Structure formats: C-alpha cells, structure tokens
Amino acid sequence: MTHPLRSVNDTSSRDPAKIALADGTVVSGEAIGHRGLTGGELCFNTSMTGYQEIMTDPSYYGQLMMMTHPHIGNYGADDDDLEAPEPMVAGFIVRDFTRRHSNPQADETLDDFMRQHELVGIAGVDTRALVRHIRDTGVMNAVISSEELDDDTLIQKARDWPRMAGLELASEVTIDEPYVYCEGDGPRIVVYDFGVKRNILRSFRQRGCTVRVVPGDTDLDDVLAWEPDGLFFSNGPGDPRSMEDAVGTVDAAIRSGLPIFGICLGHQLMSLAQGIDAYKMFVGHRGANHPVKNLDTGKVEVTTQNHGFAVDADTVDPDVARVTHVNLNDDTIEGLEFKRFAGMSLQYHPEASPGPHDSHYLFDRFMNLVAEERDVVLPEAPAERTTVAA
C-alpha cells in the first residue's frame, strides 16, 4: 500500500522518479543525476553541508543517502572535497536540488557530478517526513528508480534487496595494491584500508608520518616486514560481525605488540578481537552535530558520525578496555582505551571538522602512544593544523 507521503515539488516538467521502501511506502519525485534503478539500506544524514564528502565516504557503500537539510547542491562539486575517487553511496535523496551552483571554486554542478559517476538520485521528496518515518520504524531497504515506476514492482525489489546485517562490504571498497601515501620524518604507520577516508590519511601526513596503505586482506607478516611503528584500522562499510578474517588480523596485530588505532569499523573490529560484541543499531548515527563527552576531561565535542553498528556496552570487560567517550544522545560507546595492549579506538570521525577542531587531538594522542611504545621522536608540530587537500 502506498504511504501517504507526497512530493513537495511540481515534477511535471522533469523526468519522474520514485523511491519505494520495503514496508510499502512509495514517494514520487523527480530524477536527478543518472537515470536508472538502484537500491540499498535507506539512511539519513543531518549535516547541513558536506554533501560531497558524504557521497564519497566509503563507509556508505551500499546505502541510499537521504539528506535532512532541504537545500542540496548550491555549492556544486569540487574534486578537493572527495573522500574517495568516486561516489560510494548507492543513491541520493533530497528535497530541493540546486541544478546551478554559486561557488567559483566548483568544478561542476552536483547534477553533472552525479551523471558523470552514474549515481541515481531523486529530488522533490519531503525528506523530513520520510526521515521521521525511518526514525520511528528503523532503517530498511529501499529502491530509487527513474525507469521502472510501478509501485508494486518497486516495493518487491526493495524487499528482495540484500539486507545490511550480515553483509561483508569492505572488500568492495578496499584498494587492490599497497602504496605509500606520504613520507615524513615521523613514525611509520601502516593503514589497513577497509574504505579509508582521504582526510584520515591527510591527518597522519600533517603529523609528519610515513604512511603505507595496504588492502584490508593483507597478511600481517607482510605488514611487519615493512617495520612499522604503528598500525591503523580504518573505517569502512558493512557488518563487522561478518569479517572473521579481519578480526583475526586485528588479533594477530594485537599480539605483535605494536600500538594500534582504529576508527569506526576499525573500532568495532578491535572490540570484536577482544571479545566485545557489536550490534546493528535501530537507526544509526549519521551527521555532523553529534555531542560526544570525553570522560577524562568532561568536555563535550561536536562530532561527525557515520555508523549503523555499535559496540555493546554490556559486553565491555573492565579488565579488557576502558570507555573514554560516550554519545550524549543515547549513551552509546564512542571511544575505548584497551588495557592488554597499547591501543585506542573511536566510533566517530576525529579527522572531520564539525567542531571544527574538537577531536583532532586524538591523532596526537595516538602519536604520543607510538612515541612512548616505540621510542621514536615525533616531528615538531606545526603552529596550527588545518584540513588540506591531498
């Protein structure tokens, strides 16, 4: 049955499109970007800006991204704002779509960017009403189509789409071959790429590190042969509970004695390797305005988040790990310090800049951990660290 949500714009002069949810909700709108059909888990992001970084974040692979901010596309698309070489979201849903931009630094319109990368989208949707629907019922699969427009057919396609729970997706976004991202006078860091964002690599570069990026399935012995000073396990898409090989790699890394840092998916993998459970969230955290409390300092950080799985607080053994950060919206775990090895992990993204610099200190904390454990000298920090393009 069609849900009584409606298009908010007159779409008569545009190519029609529809979004159909697995629960039978169907909303009409207008096609943007590439014409076609796509599907995935429907989620939403509460950020007012950063749509291009969101679209190219590998952690969103296999998901349909709906923006709660009503006006999207006004500053166009710029290559410097990409977190990956191409869009990673499966589809894009907005309310008011700007087909012309007013940013002289932009390389092209957002519509041209979407067409170039064959990204299917829909505009003219009452996104805030649809977000309320998802918030109340939980995330679910959906399809966007500007080709097939029969409601019943689209609903069935949404129901048949593979569910996110149980999916291993990091292998779809990792690199094929290792490479050296940068060379510096600081520690040698190996980054396990499960879908690493470019700004994470920039954050290590800004601290003078030599960074080697390796595929997510790289054998630890090959990594240790490079003689790194520290290991980093990156963000990425999919269900961490389905990544038994990656959990095994993390376990071996822990036994190597090297300092370890994990963000997002890496945080979950480190937890699983230490016997801490993870679970699928009802809705998830996605946005640039999530308050996180540092339990050591009492300070609250404005953070960027993107995750649909979380670490189960009830399974954290105090002899194994200490909770360092919590989300003030729902008390979920946002940071851990491990007690049986030199390691730290974060659920949110400290390399992003919503605060704008609230969480950058966490990279410095890892650098200090590496310096202490490996007896290496850290380069002198610049007067002010800022996010720069690669």
N, C-alpha and C positions, 0 to 999 in steps of 0.2 A: 504494500500500500504506500502511495506517495505521501511523504510527510508534508505538512502544511508550511514548510519554509518556502520562500519565494525569491526570485531575482529582484534586485533592488534597482536595476537599470533597464531602460528600454533597449532590448537587444535586437530589434527588428532590422537594423542596418548592419549588423555584424554577423559573422558565422556563429551559429548556435553551438552550444556545448552543454553537457550535463555532468553532474557529479552524483554518483549513486553509492550509498552506503550499504553495508551488509545487513543492516537492520531494516532495510526497506525505504529509508529516506532517500528522496531524489530531489535535487535542486537544479534548476535551469540557469544558464548564464550565457556568456559569450566567450568564444575561443580566443585564447592568447597564445603566442608562441607557435610551436609546431602543431600541425593538425594530426590527430591520431587518437589512440586509446592507450591509457596507462593505468596502473593500479599499484596498491601498496597499503601500508598502515597509515591511516589518516591521523595526523597530529597537528598541533598548532604552536606557534611561536609568538610571544608577547612583545618582542622587540619593536621599537619604533623605527630604527634604522638598522643597517647591516644586512639587508635582504640578500645582497650578492654573496657575502660571506656565508650566510645561512644556506643558500642554494648550493654552494660548492663545498660544504663541510662533509667529508666522507662519512661521518657518523650518521648522517641522514640517508645513507644509501638504502633504497628500497622503501622509502616513506614518501607519502604525499604531504607537502608542507602547506599549511594554511596560516596566513599572516593575520593577526588580530588588528594591527594598525590599518586603518581604512585606505590610506593613500600609499601606493607602492609604485615605484618606477620613476619618481620625479628627478632623481639624480643620475639616471641612466646606468650604464655598466662600464667598469674600468678594470683593465687587466691587473692592476696593482691590488685590487680588493679580492682576488680569488684565493681561496684556501686550498684549492686543488685545480688542476688544469681545465676541468670542465664541471658542469653541474653534476651533483651527486643525488639530489632529490629525484624521486620518480615522477613527481608532478607538482604543480604550483597553483594555489588557490588564493585569490584576493578579492577585495570588494571593488575599489576604484583603481583602475590600472592606467597609469600615465604613459601614453604612447610617444610622447615627445618629452625630452628631458631639458633641464635648465642648468646643467653643470658643464662648464667649458672643459673640465678635465676628463669628462667621459669619453670613451672610445666609440660608443654606440648606444642606441636605445636598449632598454631592457627587453623589449619585444624582439629586436634584432638578435640580441644575445641568445634568447630562448630559441629562436628559429635556427640560428647557426648551430646550436648544440642539440637540436631536435627534442627540446623539452616541451612537453604538453602542459597546458595550463587552462584555467578558467577564471574569468572575472565577472563582476556583476552579481556576486554572491553575498548574501547577508552573513558575512563571516562571523560576526559576533553572536548571532543567533545559533549558527552551526557550532561554534565553539562551546556555547552553553550546553548544547545537546551532547557533545562529546564529553564535556566535563561531568555531566550527570550520568551518562551511560557508560563511559570508559572508551578508550581508543578502540577502533575497529578498522577492518579493511574497507576500502572504497575503490572506485574506479572513476577516472575522468575521461570523457570521450567527446570528440568533435566529429566522429564518424558514425558509429552506431548510437542511435538516440532512443531506442526502445527501452522503456523503463524496466520492464521485467527482465529483459536480456542483460541489462547493465547490473541490476541487483544480483542476478545469479553469478555474473562474472566476479562481482565483489565478494560474494560468499565463497567462491571457488579459489580465490587468490590465496597463496600460501600465507599462513599466519606468522607473525614475527617471532612468537615464542617458539624456541627450538631451532631457529634458523641460524646457521653459521654464515656470516656475510663478509667477514674481514678479508677472506681470501679473494673476494671480488674487487677489493679496492687497494690491496697492498701492491707494492712495486714488484717487478719481475727480477731485477738485478740490484745488488747493493751499489751504493755510490757514496762518495764523500761530499757532504753538503757544504762544509766550510772547514778551513784550517785556521787555528789560532794558537796563542801561547798558553792557553789554559788546559783544563782536563780533557782527556779523550773520552767522548761519550758515544756509545752505540745506541741508536734509536731503533727499536723494533717497531716496524711500520704496520699497524693494523688499520691504517686510514689516517695517518698523522696530518694535522693541520700545518700549513706553512708557517703560521705565526709561532707555533711551538718551536720549530727549527730556528726561526729568527731569534727567539728568546735565548736559546743556547748560544747562538752566534754573537749576540750582543754581550755575552759574558765571556767572550774570548775562547770558547771551546772549539776543539776539533771534533766535528760531528760526522759519524758514519751511519748511514741509514741502511737497514737491511730488511729483506722481506720477512713477513710475520712467521714463516715456517722455517727460518734459518736455524740450523743446528747450533747449539750454544758453543760447542767446541770450535766451530769456525769463527764465532764472535770472539772467543777468548784468545784465539791465535793473533788477533789484532792488538792485544794487550790494552784493553780499555781501562779507564779509571772508574767508570760508572755505566750503568745500564738504565735505559728509559723504555717503558712500555706505553705505547700511545693510545689515544682514543680510537674509536672505530665503531662500526655498525654491528647489529645482530645481538644474539643471545649469548652472553659469556658462558652460560652453563653448557653450551653445545661445543665449546672449544677445548676439548680434553687435551689435545696436543699442545696448545698454547699454555694451558695451566701447567702441563708437565715441564715446558720450557722455563716458565717462571719458577717452578720448584727447583729445577736444576740451577737457575741463576741465583736463587737464594743460597743454595749450598756452596756456590762459588765464592762467597764472601765479599762480592763486590757491592757497593752501595747501589740501591735501586730506587727509582722514582716512577710512579705510574699516574696517569691522568685518565679519568672517565672509564673506558673499557679496561685500560691498564690497571686502574684502581680495583675494578671488580675481579680481574684475573689474579692480582696479587692476593686479594682476600680469599678467593677460592683455593689458591695454593696453600693457604694457611688454615684451611678448614672452616672458613667463614662463608656462610651461604649468601646467595643473591636471589632476587625475586623480580618478577615482572610487575611494574607499577600500574596502577589503575589508569592514570593519565600520563604521568611523567613530568619532568621539569624541562621546559624549553623557553628560554627568553634571556634578556639582559638586565633583569631587575630583581633577581632572587637574593634575599638577605641571608647571609651566612655568618654565624658567630664563631669567632676564634676563641675556643675555650681557655686558651692560655692567657690571652691578653684581655678578653672581654669585649674586644672591638668587633663591630659588625662591618662586613664587606659587602658591597654591591657586586654581584657576580653574574657572569654569563654561564648558562647551563644548557645541556642538551643530552638528556638520557631518559630512557624508558625502563631501565633496570636499576636496581639499587642494592646496596649491601644490607643484609638483615641484621639489625642492631641486636636482636635477641640471641644471635649466634656468635657474638664477639666475645672471645675468652679474654679476660683482662690480663692473663699471663702471656697472651699472644700479641695483642695490639691495644693501643690506647686511642680513643676517639679524640681528635683535635679540633674538628669543625662540625657544626650541625646546621641544618637548614631551619631557619626560624619560622617558615611557613608550616612545616609538618614534622619537624624534629628528625628528619632522615639524616643518616650519616653523610658528611661531606668531606671528611678527611680522617686519615688514620696514620699513626706512627707505630711501626712494628717493633717488637721488643726482642725477637730472637735473631734479628739481623738488622743491618743498617739500611732501613727503608722507610719511605713515606709515600702516601698516595692521596689523591684528591679526586672527588667525584665531579667537581666543577672545573671551569677552564681559567686558570690564572693568567694565561697568555693573552686573553681578551682584555678589553679596556672599557668596561661599562662604568667603572668607578671614578676616574678612568684607570688609576694605577693601584687600586686597593690590594690586589692579590699578587703583584709582580714579585714581592719579597719572597715568595715561596720557591722561585727558581734560585734565588740567592741562598735560601736555607739548604737546598739540595747541593749547591756548590760548596757550601761550608761543610756539609756532611762528607762530600767526596774528599775535600782537602784534609779533613780530620782522619778519615779512614785510609786514605792512600798516600798521605804525606806529600801532596802536591801543592805548589804555590799558585794561588789564584791571581790572574791579572788584575791590575788596578782598575776599579770600577769607574766608568765614565761619570761625569758630574750629574747627568740626567739620562736615564734610559727611556727611549720612546720607541713605539712600534714603527718599523721601517719596512719598506717593500724589499723583497728579495731581488 
